Amino acid sequence: MKGIWRAWKRLAHKLISAQNWLLMALVYWLAVLPVALGLKLIRHRLIHTPQPDPDLDSYWEPVKGGPMDMARAQRMF
């Protein structure tokens, strides 16, 4: 019976792997892709990026706040 059980587990693992691949492909094609194409067509950006400035080396902003210490590191927000 153990051999049958192990064979069933191998088969089930292969079936679940195929099902997972199919499900993820369907989610992409039916949900993610149409939203992305729609946003592309209306030229909407989800992330605001500033206009390119040739004088700037980077768009990183300095962190505002006090000194970094253990109490602040343990506090999430």
N, C-alpha and C positions, 0 to 999 in steps of 0.2 A: 504493500500500500504506500510505503514511503516513496518508492520509485514513481508511482503514478502521481503522487502529490507534487513531487519535484518537477516532473514533466509538465503538469498543469500550471505550476508557478512560472516556468519558463515561457510557456505559451501565453499565459495571461500577461506577462511582462511585455512580450512582443506586441500583443494586441493593444495594450494600453499605450505603448510608445507610438504606434501608428495612429491611434485615436487622438492622442495629444497633438501630434503633428497636424492632423486634419483639422482639429478644433482651432488651433492657433492660426492656421492658414485662413480658415473661414472668418475668424474674428478680424484678421488683418484686411481681407478683401471686402468684408461687409460693413466694417465699422471705421477702421483707421483710415483706409485709403479714400473713401468718399469725403470724409471730413477734411483731410489734408488737401484734396483736390478742390473742394469748395472754398477753403481759405485761400488757396493759391489763386483761384479765379477772381475772388473779390479783393485780392492783394492785401489781406489782413495779416498783420504780424502778431503772434502771440507774445513775443518778447520784444520790448521796446529797446531798440538800439539807437544810439545817437548818430547823427550824420558824421561821416568821416572827417576828421580834423588832421591835416598833415603835420601840424606842429606838435601834436601829442604823441608820446611814445606808447602810452597805454591808457585804457579807460578805467582802470582799477581805481576805486575810491578808498581813502584811508579809513580804517575802523574807528568809529567814534566811541568814546567811553574812557573809563579810568584805566589804571594800570592792571595788567593781567596778574592775578594772584590765584591761590588755590580755591578760595571761596567763590570767585567769579567763574573759575573753570568748572566747579561742581554745579553751578546754577545754569540750567538750560537756557533760560531767557532772562 
